[in-house]
Amino acid sequence: MIAAMPHEVHTGDAHRAPKVYIVILNWNNGTDTIECLESVYRLDYPDFEVVLCDNASTDESMALVERWARGDVEPSSTSARRGSPIPHAAPVPKPIVIHDPRWEHAVENDVERSSLTLIRLPDNGGFARGNNAGLAYAQRRGDAHFVWLLNNDTVVDQKALSALVNRACADPRIGICGSLLLFYDRPDRVQAAGGAVYHRATATVTTIAHDASPQTLPAPEVVEARIDYIVGASMLVSRGFLDAVGLMREDYFLYYEEVDWVLRAGRRFKLAFAPGSIVFHKEGASAGSSSNWRTRSEISDLCALRNRLLITRRFYKAYYPIVFASIVAAFFRRLLRRQPDRARHILRMLLNPESYRLPLPDGSFLTVARSK
């Protein structure tokens, strides 16, 4: 762990500020990614580098980002179209210098520092694999104190990173720190206060302070006492945590990677919440996740179910019969909802959740086998 850190980061004091790599994952969502990047480059934090990992997008996402970085594309905020009152400042100055190495050598070459590093993955291996490419890049650069994993469907407050680092530096035992996530469409309501509670008997989760008013949040120490894991939309991860626990397990593809990460760490690190780190989250812009089953994408639905089985088998085997029974019930519910394709996939995952052919959004299939 890094013990000799300042207890407070002062804006503009690059000599005292710990180095942070900001890892953002894109998949077929260039417009949201650009809006996120615009807010990131307005951060008041003095020492960060941005790493954009692309999960083999099949649209023009990366070409759009490159044109934006040159100044040829005006950022398009979705807030006006969606009626969000989030304020947006003028576009950040362009051009933004891009470093675009071949992804497999991105962590090996001793290249000159750049404003935006692009890592293009050869296939879509899911949330963890895409973010792991950025995490590995930051680790091998050798100067990272923290890595901030940030969803591309977010807009961050100017002080969001400073607040995260200040909280993480206050206690060297902190391994991951979360932000105050507010709904992008309803910024007066909380999406999650840093993290969530994991219910091991059912392998379900409850986000802390969901749909509450930000003004009614309990004290940060009360929130931290409840947190079982940090919500993946915004996670500041310490270098000590990365070195000790390793990268995220990749075979979940989507959901529960954050829970697995914390369970693997055991009690070696603390989880923290920085209420001053405000992040507006659109939620599910790429994966199609939704609390409404009528609008939830197939991949989101199936991953959420399958990964409940996986994580229970790995960490809480005593509860596996309960979780298994709940997935059997989900199978019958999909039949009643006239979703026979989903029901068929659920039956296959019940038979073998460790190695499962996952139907991807583009119509192809990915065999998701157990990570070593």
C-alpha positions as CSV (number, residue, x, y, z in Angstrom):
1,M,0.0,0.0,0.0
2,I,1.0,3.6,-0.5
3,A,1.4,5.1,3.0
4,A,3.1,8.5,2.3
5,M,0.2,10.3,0.6
6,P,-1.3,13.7,1.3
7,H,-4.5,13.8,3.3
8,E,-5.9,16.5,1.0
9,V,-5.3,17.1,-2.7
10,H,-5.0,20.8,-3.6
11,T,-6.2,21.7,-7.1
12,G,-3.3,22.7,-9.3
13,D,-0.6,21.1,-7.0
14,A,0.6,18.4,-9.4
15,H,3.7,17.8,-7.3
16,R,1.6,16.5,-4.3
17,A,-1.2,14.8,-6.1
18,P,-1.0,11.0,-6.6
19,K,-1.1,10.0,-10.2
20,V,-4.5,8.6,-11.4
21,Y,-5.2,6.7,-14.6
22,I,-8.9,7.1,-15.7
23,V,-10.0,4.0,-17.6
24,I,-13.2,4.3,-19.7
25,L,-14.7,1.4,-21.6
26,N,-16.6,1.9,-24.9
27,W,-18.7,-0.4,-27.0
28,N,-20.7,1.0,-29.8
29,N,-21.5,4.2,-27.9
30,G,-19.3,7.0,-29.2
31,T,-21.7,9.8,-28.4
32,D,-22.0,9.0,-24.7
33,T,-18.2,8.4,-24.6
34,I,-17.5,11.9,-26.0
35,E,-19.9,13.5,-23.5
36,C,-18.1,11.6,-20.7
37,L,-14.7,12.6,-22.0
38,E,-15.7,16.3,-22.2
39,S,-16.6,16.2,-18.5
40,V,-13.4,14.3,-17.6
41,Y,-11.2,16.9,-19.2
42,R,-12.8,19.6,-17.1
43,L,-11.8,17.9,-13.8
44,D,-9.9,20.1,-11.4
45,Y,-7.5,17.2,-10.5
46,P,-3.9,18.1,-11.5
47,D,-2.4,14.7,-12.5
48,F,-4.4,12.2,-14.5
49,E,-4.2,10.3,-17.8
50,V,-7.2,9.0,-19.7
51,V,-7.2,5.5,-21.2
52,L,-10.1,4.6,-23.5
53,C,-10.6,0.9,-24.1
54,D,-12.8,-0.1,-27.0
55,N,-14.4,-3.6,-26.9
56,A,-14.3,-4.2,-30.6
57,S,-17.0,-1.8,-31.5
58,T,-18.8,-2.5,-34.8
59,D,-19.9,1.1,-35.4
60,E,-17.9,4.2,-35.9
61,S,-17.3,4.9,-32.2
62,M,-13.5,5.3,-32.4
63,A,-13.5,7.2,-35.6
64,L,-16.0,9.6,-34.0
65,V,-13.8,9.9,-30.9
66,E,-10.8,10.7,-33.1
67,R,-12.7,13.4,-34.9
68,W,-13.8,14.8,-31.6
69,A,-10.2,14.9,-30.3
70,R,-9.1,16.8,-33.4
71,G,-11.9,19.3,-32.9
72,D,-13.9,18.3,-36.0
73,V,-16.9,17.1,-34.0
74,E,-18.9,19.2,-31.5
75,P,-19.8,17.2,-28.4
76,S,-23.5,16.3,-28.4
77,S,-25.0,16.3,-24.9
78,T,-28.0,14.0,-24.5
79,S,-29.1,16.0,-21.5
80,A,-31.0,18.6,-23.5
81,R,-32.8,15.8,-25.5
82,R,-33.7,13.9,-22.3
83,G,-34.7,17.0,-20.3
84,S,-31.9,16.7,-17.8
85,P,-31.1,19.9,-15.9
86,I,-27.4,18.9,-15.6
87,P,-25.3,22.0,-16.5
88,H,-22.8,21.7,-19.3
89,A,-19.9,24.0,-19.8
90,A,-18.3,25.0,-23.1
91,P,-16.4,22.3,-25.0
92,V,-12.9,21.6,-23.8
93,P,-10.0,23.0,-25.9
94,K,-8.9,20.9,-28.9
95,P,-7.0,19.2,-30.3
96,I,-6.4,16.5,-27.7
97,V,-3.3,14.4,-28.4
98,I,-4.1,10.7,-29.0
99,H,-1.7,7.8,-28.6
100,D,-3.1,4.7,-30.4
101,P,-0.8,1.7,-30.0
102,R,-1.7,-1.8,-31.0
103,W,-3.6,-3.1,-28.0
104,E,-1.5,-6.2,-27.4
105,H,1.7,-4.0,-27.1
106,A,0.0,-1.1,-25.3
107,V,1.6,-2.0,-21.9
108,E,5.0,-2.8,-23.3
109,N,6.2,0.1,-25.3
110,D,7.9,3.0,-23.6
111,V,6.0,5.6,-25.4
112,E,5.7,9.3,-24.8
113,R,2.9,10.3,-22.4
114,S,-0.2,11.5,-24.2
115,S,-3.5,13.1,-23.4
116,L,-5.7,10.2,-24.5
117,T,-4.6,6.6,-25.0
118,L,-6.7,4.3,-27.1
119,I,-6.6,0.6,-26.6
120,R,-8.5,-1.4,-29.2
121,L,-9.4,-4.9,-28.2
122,P,-9.7,-7.6,-30.9
123,D,-13.1,-8.8,-29.6
124,N,-15.8,-8.0,-27.1
125,G,-14.9,-9.9,-24.0
126,G,-17.2,-8.1,-21.7
127,F,-16.9,-5.5,-18.9
128,A,-14.0,-7.0,-17.0
129,R,-11.8,-7.9,-20.0
130,G,-12.2,-4.4,-21.5
131,N,-11.4,-2.7,-18.2
132,N,-8.6,-5.1,-17.4
133,A,-6.7,-3.9,-20.5
134,G,-6.7,-0.4,-19.1
135,L,-5.8,-1.6,-15.6
136,A,-2.9,-3.6,-16.9
137,Y,-1.7,-0.6,-18.9
138,A,-1.7,1.6,-15.8
139,Q,0.0,-1.1,-13.7
140,R,2.9,-1.5,-16.2
141,R,3.4,2.2,-16.7
142,G,4.7,2.0,-13.1
143,D,3.6,5.5,-11.9
144,A,-0.1,4.8,-11.0
145,H,-1.2,5.5,-7.5
146,F,-4.8,4.9,-8.4
147,V,-6.9,3.8,-11.3
148,W,-10.4,5.2,-11.7
149,L,-12.7,2.9,-13.6
150,L,-15.5,5.1,-15.0
151,N,-18.4,4.1,-17.1
152,N,-18.7,5.8,-20.5
153,D,-22.3,6.6,-19.9
154,T,-21.5,9.1,-17.1
155,V,-20.9,12.8,-16.7
156,V,-18.7,13.8,-13.8
157,D,-18.6,16.8,-11.6
158,Q,-15.5,18.9,-11.8
159,K,-14.4,17.9,-8.3
160,A,-15.4,14.2,-8.6
161,L,-11.8,12.8,-8.8
162,S,-10.4,15.1,-6.2
163,A,-13.0,14.0,-3.7
164,L,-12.3,10.3,-4.5
165,V,-8.5,10.7,-4.0
166,N,-8.9,12.8,-0.8
167,R,-11.1,10.0,0.7
168,A,-8.7,7.2,-0.4
169,C,-5.7,9.1,0.9
170,A,-7.2,9.6,4.3
171,D,-6.8,5.9,5.1
172,P,-4.1,3.7,3.5
173,R,-6.3,0.6,4.2
174,I,-8.8,1.7,1.6
175,G,-8.7,-0.4,-1.6
176,I,-11.7,0.9,-3.5
177,C,-13.6,4.1,-3.2
178,G,-17.0,4.9,-4.8
179,S,-18.8,8.1,-5.9
180,L,-22.2,9.5,-5.2
181,L,-24.1,8.3,-8.3
182,L,-27.0,10.4,-9.4
183,F,-29.5,9.6,-12.1
184,Y,-28.6,11.4,-15.3
185,D,-32.3,12.0,-16.1
186,R,-33.2,12.8,-12.5
187,P,-30.1,14.4,-10.9
188,D,-32.1,15.2,-7.7
189,R,-32.3,11.4,-7.0
190,V,-29.6,9.0,-5.9
191,Q,-28.8,6.0,-8.0
192,A,-26.3,4.6,-5.5
193,A,-24.3,6.0,-2.6
194,G,-21.0,4.5,-3.4
195,G,-21.9,0.9,-3.4
196,A,-24.5,-1.8,-2.6
197,V,-25.4,-4.6,-0.1
198,Y,-24.9,-8.2,-1.3
199,H,-27.5,-10.7,-0.1
200,R,-25.6,-14.0,-0.1
201,A,-28.6,-16.3,0.4
202,T,-30.3,-15.1,-2.9
203,A,-27.2,-13.7,-4.7
204,T,-29.1,-10.4,-5.2
205,V,-28.0,-6.9,-4.5
206,T,-29.5,-3.7,-3.0
207,T,-27.9,-0.4,-4.0
208,I,-27.5,2.0,-1.0
209,A,-29.8,5.0,-0.9
210,H,-31.4,4.1,-4.2
211,D,-33.9,6.8,-5.3
212,A,-33.3,8.9,-2.2
213,S,-32.6,12.6,-2.2
214,P,-28.9,13.5,-1.9
215,Q,-29.8,15.8,1.0
216,T,-31.1,12.9,3.1
217,L,-28.0,10.7,2.9
218,P,-26.7,9.3,6.1
219,A,-23.2,10.1,7.3
220,P,-20.4,8.7,5.1
221,E,-19.3,6.4,7.9
222,V,-22.8,4.9,8.1
223,V,-22.9,4.3,4.4
224,E,-19.4,2.7,4.5
225,A,-20.5,0.3,7.2
226,R,-23.2,-1.1,4.9
227,I,-21.1,-1.3,1.7
228,D,-20.3,-4.9,0.5
229,Y,-19.0,-3.8,-2.9
230,I,-18.5,-0.6,-4.9
231,V,-20.8,0.0,-7.9
232,G,-18.7,-0.4,-11.1
233,A,-19.9,2.8,-12.7
234,S,-17.3,4.7,-10.7
235,M,-14.5,2.8,-8.7
236,L,-11.3,4.4,-7.6
237,V,-8.9,1.4,-7.1
238,S,-5.6,1.7,-5.3
239,R,-2.4,0.4,-6.7
240,G,-2.0,-1.7,-3.6
241,F,-5.4,-3.4,-4.2
242,L,-4.4,-4.2,-7.8
243,D,-1.1,-5.6,-6.9
244,A,-2.5,-7.7,-4.0
245,V,-5.8,-9.0,-5.5
246,G,-5.1,-8.8,-9.3
247,L,-7.3,-7.9,-12.1
248,M,-11.1,-8.6,-12.3
249,R,-12.2,-12.1,-13.3
250,E,-13.4,-12.0,-16.9
251,D,-15.8,-14.9,-17.2
252,Y,-18.8,-13.0,-15.8
253,F,-18.9,-10.9,-19.0
254,L,-21.3,-8.5,-17.4
255,Y,-22.4,-7.9,-13.7
256,Y,-21.0,-9.3,-10.4
257,E,-17.3,-8.7,-11.3
258,E,-17.2,-6.0,-8.6
259,V,-18.6,-8.4,-6.0
260,D,-16.2,-11.1,-7.0
261,W,-13.3,-8.7,-6.8
262,V,-14.1,-7.7,-3.2
263,L,-14.8,-11.2,-2.1
264,R,-11.4,-12.3,-3.5
265,A,-9.8,-9.5,-1.5
266,G,-11.3,-10.7,1.7
267,R,-10.7,-8.4,4.7
268,R,-7.4,-7.0,3.4
269,F,-8.8,-3.7,2.3
270,K,-11.5,-1.3,3.2
271,L,-14.3,0.0,1.0
272,A,-15.0,3.8,1.1
273,F,-17.5,6.3,-0.1
274,A,-16.8,9.9,-1.2
275,P,-20.1,11.9,-1.1
276,G,-18.3,14.9,-2.7
277,S,-17.5,12.8,-5.8
278,I,-20.7,13.4,-7.9
279,V,-21.2,11.3,-11.0
280,F,-24.3,11.4,-13.2
281,H,-25.0,8.0,-14.6
282,K,-27.3,7.1,-17.5
283,E,-27.2,3.4,-16.7
284,G,-27.2,0.6,-19.2
285,A,-26.6,2.7,-22.3
286,S,-24.5,0.0,-23.9
287,A,-25.7,-3.2,-22.3
288,G,-29.4,-2.4,-22.2
289,S,-29.8,-3.0,-18.4
290,S,-33.0,-1.9,-16.9
291,S,-35.1,-2.6,-13.8
292,N,-38.1,-3.1,-16.2
293,W,-38.1,-6.7,-17.6
294,R,-40.0,-5.5,-20.6
295,T,-37.2,-3.3,-21.8
296,R,-34.2,-5.3,-20.4
297,S,-31.9,-6.6,-23.2
298,E,-31.4,-10.4,-23.5
299,I,-27.7,-10.2,-22.7
300,S,-28.4,-8.1,-19.6
301,D,-31.1,-10.5,-18.4
302,L,-29.1,-13.7,-19.0
303,C,-25.8,-12.4,-17.4
304,A,-27.6,-11.2,-14.3
305,L,-29.2,-14.7,-13.8
306,R,-26.1,-16.8,-14.8
307,N,-23.7,-14.8,-12.6
308,R,-25.9,-15.3,-9.5
309,L,-25.1,-19.0,-10.0
310,L,-21.4,-18.5,-10.7
311,I,-20.7,-16.3,-7.7
312,T,-22.6,-18.5,-5.3
313,R,-20.8,-21.6,-6.5
314,R,-17.5,-19.9,-5.9
315,F,-18.0,-18.2,-2.6
316,Y,-21.2,-19.4,-0.9
317,K,-21.9,-23.0,-1.8
318,A,-24.2,-23.5,1.1
319,Y,-26.7,-21.2,-0.5
320,Y,-26.5,-22.7,-4.0
321,P,-29.7,-24.8,-3.7
322,I,-31.7,-21.6,-2.9
323,V,-30.1,-19.6,-5.7
324,F,-30.6,-22.5,-8.1
325,A,-34.3,-22.8,-7.3
326,S,-34.7,-19.1,-7.9
327,I,-33.2,-19.4,-11.4
328,V,-35.5,-22.3,-12.1
329,A,-38.4,-20.0,-11.1
330,A,-36.9,-17.4,-13.6
331,F,-37.0,-20.1,-16.3
332,F,-40.8,-20.5,-15.8
333,R,-41.3,-16.8,-15.6
334,R,-39.7,-16.3,-19.0
335,L,-42.0,-18.9,-20.4
336,L,-45.0,-17.1,-19.0
337,R,-43.7,-13.9,-20.5
338,R,-43.5,-15.6,-23.9
339,Q,-39.7,-15.4,-24.1
340,P,-38.9,-19.0,-25.2
341,D,-35.4,-18.1,-26.4
342,R,-34.4,-16.7,-23.0
343,A,-36.0,-19.7,-21.2
344,R,-34.0,-22.0,-23.4
345,H,-30.7,-20.2,-22.5
346,I,-31.6,-20.3,-18.8
347,L,-32.1,-24.0,-19.0
348,R,-28.6,-24.4,-20.6
349,M,-27.0,-22.3,-17.9
350,L,-28.7,-24.3,-15.2
351,L,-27.1,-27.4,-16.6
352,N,-23.6,-25.8,-16.8
353,P,-23.1,-22.2,-15.6
354,E,-19.3,-22.5,-15.7
355,S,-19.1,-22.8,-19.4
356,Y,-21.9,-21.3,-21.3
357,R,-22.5,-20.0,-24.9
358,L,-23.6,-16.4,-24.3
359,P,-25.7,-14.8,-27.1
360,L,-24.1,-11.5,-27.9
361,P,-26.1,-8.4,-29.1
362,D,-24.7,-8.7,-32.6
363,G,-26.3,-12.2,-33.0
364,S,-23.0,-14.1,-32.5
365,F,-22.2,-16.4,-29.6
366,L,-19.3,-16.3,-27.1
367,T,-18.3,-19.3,-25.1
368,V,-17.7,-17.9,-21.6
369,A,-15.5,-20.4,-19.8
370,R,-14.3,-20.2,-16.2
371,S,-11.4,-17.9,-15.5
372,K,-8.3,-19.4,-14.0
